[in-house]
Structures are given as structure tokens and as C-alpha cells.
Amino acid sequence: MSDPNIASRFDEIYNSTHKSVLLYITSKCGRTADISDIFQNVYMELYQVLRRRGADYIINDTAFVMRLARRKVARYYSLLERLRMFVSYDALNGQGDEVDFSDPEADGFLIEDFVVDQEDLHNARRFIHTQPEAVQKVFYLFYELDLTIPQIARALSIGESNVKNKLYRTLKELKNLLK
């Protein structure tokens, strides 16, 4: 059983930091598919630290969790690079060249607002996954995290016009694809 102080302290830290951590991870990830894994690893380690060291161990919540996030991103990609020397990442993922689109919530994009038919949804997800990582990140931040265009521009360190261009051009292409 877990100490109630640790659980409440974890909830407090999570509620105050999860959005900034998710923004940081999204801006630093090489692949949008890796975001949820890294995010989960950050908060798993936070919980382990709280259990080992106690609820009062962490003084500056944001600084501590952001340091964990930086380490997890760096460690995740350094491990992937080492593994790529032996096995391809796609083989590790069990996906090969195909991406599984059977779960409409898999990547969290809310394309459902634009797509009614399940086949169209499948085609829309496939299309988004063929786009460059920068476009996938813009879609993720815009539709999953409900960020505004200026917030996305700051998070990804790109201009607002660049964000709008990626978003609107891709939506136009998607609309033409689904006609």
C-alpha cells in the first residue's frame, strides 16, 4: 500500500507540471509516437523518487520534473540509437512499414471532428503519419493539447506563420484527399 501523503504529493506535482512537461517532450521528441512513452516514464520515475525519498524530498516541483523530462528524452534517444546498430526501430516496434490505425485514439489527434466515416478516419490518420515530424507535432499540439497557434510556435521555436502554414496546408491536403 502506498502512503497517502506520497499519493497526494504526486497528484499535486502532476497537476502543476504535466502540461509544461508534455510541451517540452513534444518539442524535443524525434517522433510523435514516442511522446506518451517518455511522458509516462517521467512520472513513473517521479513516483519512485517520492516513495524512496519521501513526500517532502522535492523542493522545486517544476525544476525537478523538468530535469527528469530532459534526462528521459536524452536517455530514450541514446538507447534507441544504440539499439538501431543491432535491430531496426520498426522491428522493435513490431510495426514494419505499416502503422496500426485500428485504434482511433492511438495518437490522440482529434481528426474525428473533420471525418465522419471510419474509412476516411483511417485514411486521415495514415496521411498524417506520412507527414514530416514537424507537421505531426503541430497537429498533436493543436488537436490533442488544444494549444493556440502562438503557444505552438513558442513550444516548437518556430514562427506563427510557419505553424499556420503547416496546419492549414495539411488540412487542405487532407480535405482534398477525403473528397
C-alpha positions in Angstrom: 0.0 0.0 0.0 1.2 3.5 -0.7 1.5 6.3 1.7 -1.4 8.8 1.3 1.0 11.7 1.6 3.0 10.4 -1.3 -0.1 9.9 -3.5 -1.4 13.4 -2.7 2.0 14.9 -3.2 2.4 13.1 -6.6 -1.1 14.4 -7.7 -0.1 17.9 -6.6 3.1 17.8 -8.6 1.5 16.1 -11.6 -1.3 18.7 -11.8 1.1 21.6 -11.6 3.6 20.3 -14.1 2.0 17.9 -16.6 1.2 20.4 -19.3 4.7 22.0 -19.4 6.3 18.6 -19.3 4.2 17.4 -22.2 5.0 20.6 -24.2 8.8 20.1 -23.5 8.7 16.4 -24.5 6.7 17.1 -27.6 9.1 19.9 -28.7 12.2 17.6 -28.2 10.9 14.3 -29.5 12.1 12.9 -32.7 8.8 11.0 -33.3 5.4 11.9 -32.1 4.8 8.2 -31.3 7.4 8.4 -28.6 5.8 11.2 -26.6 3.4 9.2 -24.5 6.2 6.6 -23.6 8.6 9.3 -22.4 5.8 11.2 -20.6 4.8 8.1 -18.7 8.4 7.3 -17.8 8.9 10.8 -16.3 6.0 10.4 -14.0 6.8 6.8 -13.1 10.3 7.9 -12.0 8.8 10.8 -10.1 6.6 8.4 -8.1 9.5 6.1 -7.4 11.6 9.1 -6.1 8.7 10.1 -3.8 8.4 6.6 -2.5 12.1 6.2 -1.9 12.8 9.7 -0.5 9.5 10.8 0.9 6.9 13.4 0.1 8.9 16.3 1.3 12.1 15.5 -0.7 11.3 17.7 -3.7 11.6 21.4 -3.1 11.0 22.9 -6.6 8.4 20.8 -8.3 8.8 22.2 -11.8 12.6 22.2 -11.8 12.8 18.6 -10.6 10.2 17.3 -13.0 11.7 19.2 -16.0 15.1 17.8 -15.1 13.6 14.3 -15.1 12.0 15.0 -18.5 15.3 16.2 -20.0 17.0 13.1 -18.8 14.3 10.8 -20.1 14.3 12.3 -23.5 18.1 12.1 -23.8 18.2 8.6 -22.4 15.3 7.4 -24.6 17.0 8.5 -27.8 20.5 7.4 -26.8 19.1 3.9 -26.1 17.3 3.9 -29.4 20.5 4.9 -31.3 22.4 2.1 -29.6 19.6 -0.4 -30.4 19.5 0.7 -34.1 23.0 -0.6 -34.5 21.7 -4.1 -33.9 18.0 -4.0 -34.9 15.8 -1.5 -36.8 13.5 0.6 -34.7 10.5 -0.6 -36.7 11.3 -4.2 -35.9 11.5 -3.3 -32.2 8.1 -1.6 -32.5 6.7 -4.6 -34.3 5.2 -2.4 -37.0 7.4 -2.9 -40.0 6.4 -0.4 -42.7 2.7 -0.5 -41.6 1.3 1.6 -38.8 -1.6 0.3 -36.8 -4.5 2.6 -37.3 -7.2 0.4 -35.9 -7.4 2.3 -32.6 -8.8 5.8 -33.4 -7.4 7.1 -30.1 -3.9 5.8 -30.7 -2.1 9.1 -31.3 -4.7 11.4 -29.9 -5.3 13.5 -33.0 -8.9 14.7 -33.0 -9.4 14.4 -36.7 -12.8 12.9 -35.9 -14.2 16.5 -36.0 -13.3 16.5 -39.7 -14.0 12.9 -40.6 -17.3 11.0 -40.3 -16.7 7.7 -42.0 -14.4 5.1 -40.4 -12.6 4.6 -43.7 -12.0 8.3 -44.0 -10.7 8.3 -40.5 -8.3 5.5 -41.3 -7.1 7.4 -44.4 -6.7 10.7 -42.5 -4.6 9.0 -39.8 -2.4 7.3 -42.5 -2.0 10.7 -44.2 -1.0 12.5 -41.0 1.6 9.8 -40.3 3.2 10.3 -43.7 3.8 13.9 -43.0 7.1 15.2 -41.6 7.6 15.1 -37.8 7.2 18.9 -37.6 3.7 18.7 -39.1 2.8 15.7 -36.8 3.9 17.7 -33.8 1.8 20.8 -34.8 -1.3 18.5 -35.2 -0.6 16.9 -31.9 -0.2 20.1 -30.0 -3.2 21.8 -31.8 -5.7 18.9 -31.6 -4.6 16.9 -28.6 -3.4 19.6 -26.2 -5.7 22.3 -27.6 -2.8 24.8 -27.8 -3.2 28.0 -29.7 -1.0 28.8 -32.7 1.2 31.3 -30.7 1.7 28.7 -28.0 2.7 26.0 -30.5 5.1 28.5 -32.2 6.8 29.1 -28.8 6.9 25.4 -27.9 8.5 24.4 -31.2 10.6 27.5 -31.5 9.2 28.3 -35.0 7.2 31.3 -36.3 3.5 31.5 -36.0 3.2 31.8 -39.8 5.2 28.5 -40.1 2.7 26.8 -37.7 -0.3 28.1 -39.6 1.3 27.1 -42.9 1.9 23.5 -41.6 -1.6 23.2 -40.1 -3.7 24.8 -42.9 -1.7 23.3 -45.8 -2.0 19.9 -44.3 -5.7 20.3 -43.5 -6.3 21.5 -47.1 -4.4 18.4 -48.5 -6.4 16.2 -46.1 -9.7 17.7 -47.2 -8.8 17.1 -50.9 -7.7 13.5 -50.1 -11.0 12.8 -48.4 -13.3 14.3 -51.1 
